[in-house]
Amino acid sequence: MLNDMRVLIQNCDTMQYFTAERGWTRSPEEATDFEGTMAATQAIRRCELRRAQIVLKFGRPEFDIVLQTGECKDPQRN
């Protein structure tokens, strides 16, 4: 199951995925797959991406995990 996991960056407003070559795409298959959450976090900081979150994508959408970061965090949650 872990071999099927991809670590992606997603804009939490447009729901598009980050691709290092072209900016943003609607297709998760075209998005840049990071080696882990730390690499994705570093890319968010390095590229100064605002309103970005990390998505752990698995083979089935119901198993995807969204890690809200920075400005994407819900202000109502603690």
TIRO-2110 file (N, C-alpha, C; in Angstrom, 1 decimal):
// TIRO-2110
0.8, -1.2, 0.0, N, 1, A
0.0, 0.0, 0.0, CA, 1, A
0.9, 1.3, 0.0, C, 1, A
2.0, 1.3, 0.8, N, 2, A
2.8, 2.5, 0.8, CA, 2, A
3.4, 2.8, -0.6, C, 2, A
3.7, 1.8, -1.4, N, 3, A
4.3, 2.0, -2.7, CA, 3, A
3.3, 2.8, -3.6, C, 3, A
2.0, 2.7, -3.3, N, 4, A
1.0, 3.4, -4.1, CA, 4, A
0.8, 4.8, -3.6, C, 4, A
1.4, 5.2, -2.5, N, 5, A
1.2, 6.6, -2.0, CA, 5, A
2.0, 7.6, -2.8, C, 5, A
1.4, 8.7, -3.1, N, 6, A
2.1, 9.9, -3.7, CA, 6, A
1.9, 11.0, -2.7, C, 6, A
2.9, 11.9, -2.7, N, 7, A
2.9, 13.1, -1.8, CA, 7, A
2.8, 14.3, -2.7, C, 7, A
1.7, 15.0, -2.7, N, 8, A
1.4, 16.1, -3.6, CA, 8, A
1.1, 17.4, -2.9, C, 8, A
1.3, 18.5, -3.6, N, 9, A
0.9, 19.8, -3.0, CA, 9, A
-0.3, 20.2, -3.8, C, 9, A
-1.3, 20.7, -3.0, N, 10, A
-2.6, 21.1, -3.6, CA, 10, A
-2.9, 22.5, -3.2, C, 10, A
-3.4, 23.4, -4.1, N, 11, A
-3.9, 24.7, -3.7, CA, 11, A
-5.3, 24.5, -3.1, C, 11, A
-5.4, 24.9, -1.8, N, 12, A
-6.7, 24.7, -1.1, CA, 12, A
-7.8, 25.5, -1.5, C, 12, A
-7.7, 26.4, -2.5, N, 13, A
-8.8, 27.2, -3.0, CA, 13, A
-9.2, 26.6, -4.4, C, 13, A
-8.3, 26.4, -5.3, N, 14, A
-8.6, 25.9, -6.6, CA, 14, A
-8.6, 24.4, -6.7, C, 14, A
-8.0, 23.7, -5.7, N, 15, A
-7.9, 22.3, -5.7, CA, 15, A
-7.0, 21.7, -6.8, C, 15, A
-6.2, 22.6, -7.4, N, 16, A
-5.2, 22.2, -8.4, CA, 16, A
-4.0, 21.7, -7.7, C, 16, A
-3.2, 20.9, -8.4, N, 17, A
-2.0, 20.3, -7.9, CA, 17, A
-0.8, 20.9, -8.4, C, 17, A
0.3, 21.1, -7.6, N, 18, A
1.5, 21.7, -8.0, CA, 18, A
2.3, 20.8, -8.9, C, 18, A
2.9, 21.4, -10.0, N, 19, A
3.8, 20.7, -10.8, CA, 19, A
5.0, 21.6, -11.0, C, 19, A
6.2, 21.2, -10.7, N, 20, A
7.4, 22.0, -10.7, CA, 20, A
7.6, 22.5, -12.2, C, 20, A
7.2, 21.8, -13.2, N, 21, A
7.5, 22.2, -14.6, CA, 21, A
6.5, 23.3, -15.1, C, 21, A
5.2, 23.2, -14.7, N, 22, A
4.2, 24.0, -15.3, CA, 22, A
3.4, 24.9, -14.3, C, 22, A
3.7, 24.8, -13.1, N, 23, A
2.9, 25.5, -12.1, CA, 23, A
1.8, 24.7, -11.5, C, 23, A
0.6, 24.7, -12.0, N, 24, A
-0.5, 24.0, -11.5, CA, 24, A
-1.3, 23.2, -12.5, C, 24, A
-1.9, 22.1, -12.1, N, 25, A
-2.6, 21.2, -13.0, CA, 25, A
-3.8, 20.7, -12.2, C, 25, A
-4.9, 20.4, -12.9, N, 26, A
-6.1, 19.7, -12.3, CA, 26, A
-5.9, 18.2, -12.1, C, 26, A
-4.9, 17.7, -12.8, N, 27, A
-4.7, 16.3, -12.8, CA, 27, A
-3.6, 15.8, -11.8, C, 27, A
-4.0, 15.0, -10.8, N, 28, A
-3.0, 14.6, -9.8, CA, 28, A
-1.9, 13.7, -10.5, C, 28, A
-2.2, 13.0, -11.6, N, 29, A
-1.3, 12.2, -12.3, CA, 29, A
-0.1, 13.0, -12.9, C, 29, A
-0.4, 14.3, -13.2, N, 30, A
0.6, 15.2, -13.8, CA, 30, A
1.4, 16.0, -12.7, C, 30, A
1.0, 15.9, -11.5, N, 31, A
1.6, 16.7, -10.4, CA, 31, A
2.9, 16.1, -10.0, C, 31, A
3.8, 17.0, -9.4, N, 32, A
5.0, 16.5, -8.9, CA, 32, A
4.8, 15.7, -7.7, C, 32, A
5.5, 14.5, -7.6, N, 33, A
5.4, 13.6, -6.5, CA, 33, A
6.6, 13.8, -5.7, C, 33, A
6.4, 14.3, -4.4, N, 34, A
7.6, 14.5, -3.5, CA, 34, A
7.9, 13.3, -2.8, C, 34, A
9.2, 13.2, -2.3, N, 35, A
9.7, 12.0, -1.6, CA, 35, A
9.0, 11.8, -0.2, C, 35, A
8.5, 12.8, 0.3, N, 36, A
7.9, 12.8, 1.6, CA, 36, A
7.3, 14.1, 2.0, C, 36, A
6.7, 14.1, 3.2, N, 37, A
6.0, 15.4, 3.6, CA, 37, A
7.0, 16.5, 3.9, C, 37, A
8.2, 16.1, 4.3, N, 38, A
9.2, 17.2, 4.6, CA, 38, A
9.6, 17.8, 3.3, C, 38, A
9.8, 17.0, 2.3, N, 39, A
10.2, 17.6, 0.9, CA, 39, A
9.1, 18.5, 0.4, C, 39, A
7.8, 18.1, 0.6, N, 40, A
6.7, 18.9, 0.1, CA, 40, A
6.7, 20.2, 0.9, C, 40, A
6.9, 20.1, 2.2, N, 41, A
6.9, 21.3, 3.1, CA, 41, A
8.0, 22.3, 2.6, C, 41, A
9.2, 21.7, 2.4, N, 42, A
10.3, 22.6, 1.9, CA, 42, A
10.0, 23.2, 0.6, C, 42, A
9.3, 22.5, -0.3, N, 43, A
8.9, 23.1, -1.6, CA, 43, A
7.9, 24.2, -1.4, C, 43, A
6.9, 24.0, -0.5, N, 44, A
6.0, 25.1, -0.2, CA, 44, A
6.7, 26.3, 0.2, C, 44, A
7.6, 26.2, 1.1, N, 45, A
8.4, 27.4, 1.6, CA, 45, A
9.3, 28.0, 0.5, C, 45, A
10.0, 27.1, -0.2, N, 46, A
11.0, 27.6, -1.2, CA, 46, A
10.3, 28.3, -2.3, C, 46, A
9.1, 27.8, -2.7, N, 47, A
8.4, 28.4, -3.9, CA, 47, A
7.4, 29.4, -3.4, C, 47, A
7.4, 29.7, -2.1, N, 48, A
6.5, 30.6, -1.5, CA, 48, A
5.0, 30.4, -1.9, C, 48, A
4.6, 29.2, -1.8, N, 49, A
3.2, 28.9, -2.2, CA, 49, A
2.3, 29.2, -1.1, C, 49, A
1.3, 30.0, -1.4, N, 50, A
0.3, 30.5, -0.4, CA, 50, A
-0.9, 29.6, -0.7, C, 50, A
-1.7, 29.3, 0.4, N, 51, A
-2.9, 28.6, 0.3, CA, 51, A
-2.6, 27.2, -0.3, C, 51, A
-1.6, 26.5, 0.2, N, 52, A
-1.2, 25.2, -0.3, CA, 52, A
-1.3, 24.2, 0.9, C, 52, A
-1.7, 23.0, 0.5, N, 53, A
-1.7, 21.9, 1.5, CA, 53, A
-1.1, 20.7, 0.9, C, 53, A
-0.8, 19.7, 1.8, N, 54, A
-0.1, 18.5, 1.3, CA, 54, A
-1.2, 17.4, 1.3, C, 54, A
-1.2, 16.6, 0.2, N, 55, A
-2.2, 15.6, 0.0, CA, 55, A
-1.4, 14.2, -0.2, C, 55, A
-1.7, 13.3, 0.7, N, 56, A
-1.2, 11.9, 0.5, CA, 56, A
-2.2, 11.2, -0.3, C, 56, A
-1.9, 10.8, -1.5, N, 57, A
-2.8, 10.2, -2.4, CA, 57, A
-2.4, 8.7, -2.5, C, 57, A
-3.5, 7.9, -2.3, N, 58, A
-3.3, 6.4, -2.4, CA, 58, A
-4.0, 5.9, -3.6, C, 58, A
-4.0, 4.6, -3.8, N, 59, A
-4.7, 4.1, -5.0, CA, 59, A
-6.2, 4.3, -5.1, C, 59, A
-6.8, 4.6, -3.9, N, 60, A
-8.2, 4.8, -3.9, CA, 60, A
-8.5, 6.2, -3.2, C, 60, A
-9.3, 7.0, -3.8, N, 61, A
-9.6, 8.4, -3.3, CA, 61, A
-10.1, 8.4, -1.9, C, 61, A
-10.8, 7.4, -1.5, N, 62, A
-11.4, 7.4, -0.1, CA, 62, A
-10.3, 7.2, 1.0, C, 62, A
-9.1, 6.8, 0.6, N, 63, A
-8.0, 6.7, 1.5, CA, 63, A
-7.0, 7.9, 1.5, C, 63, A
-7.3, 8.9, 0.6, N, 64, A
-6.4, 10.1, 0.6, CA, 64, A
-6.5, 10.8, 1.9, C, 64, A
-5.3, 11.5, 2.3, N, 65, A
-5.2, 12.2, 3.5, CA, 65, A
-4.8, 13.6, 3.2, C, 65, A
-5.4, 14.6, 3.7, N, 66, A
-5.1, 16.0, 3.5, CA, 66, A
-4.5, 16.6, 4.7, C, 66, A
-3.3, 17.1, 4.6, N, 67, A
-2.5, 17.8, 5.7, CA, 67, A
-2.6, 19.3, 5.4, C, 67, A
-3.4, 20.0, 6.2, N, 68, A
-3.6, 21.4, 6.0, CA, 68, A
-2.3, 22.1, 6.5, C, 68, A
-1.8, 23.1, 5.8, N, 69, A
-0.7, 23.8, 6.3, CA, 69, A
-0.9, 25.3, 6.2, C, 69, A
-0.2, 26.0, 7.0, N, 70, A
-0.2, 27.5, 6.9, CA, 70, A
-1.6, 28.1, 6.8, C, 70, A
-1.8, 28.8, 5.7, N, 71, A
-3.0, 29.6, 5.5, CA, 71, A
-4.3, 28.7, 5.2, C, 71, A
-4.1, 27.5, 4.9, N, 72, A
-5.2, 26.6, 4.6, CA, 72, A
-5.9, 26.0, 5.9, C, 72, A
-5.3, 26.2, 7.0, N, 73, A
-5.9, 25.7, 8.2, CA, 73, A
-7.2, 26.4, 8.5, C, 73, A
-8.1, 25.6, 8.9, N, 74, A
-9.4, 26.2, 9.3, CA, 74, A
-9.3, 26.9, 10.6, C, 74, A
-9.6, 28.2, 10.6, N, 75, A
-9.4, 29.0, 11.9, CA, 75, A
-10.3, 28.5, 13.0, C, 75, A
-11.3, 27.8, 12.8, N, 76, A
-12.2, 27.3, 13.8, CA, 76, A
-11.6, 26.0, 14.5, C, 76, A
-10.6, 25.4, 13.9, N, 77, A
-10.1, 24.2, 14.5, CA, 77, A
-8.9, 24.5, 15.3, C, 77, A
-8.6, 23.7, 16.3, N, 78, A
-7.4, 23.9, 17.2, CA, 78, A
-6.5, 22.7, 17.0, C, 78, A
END
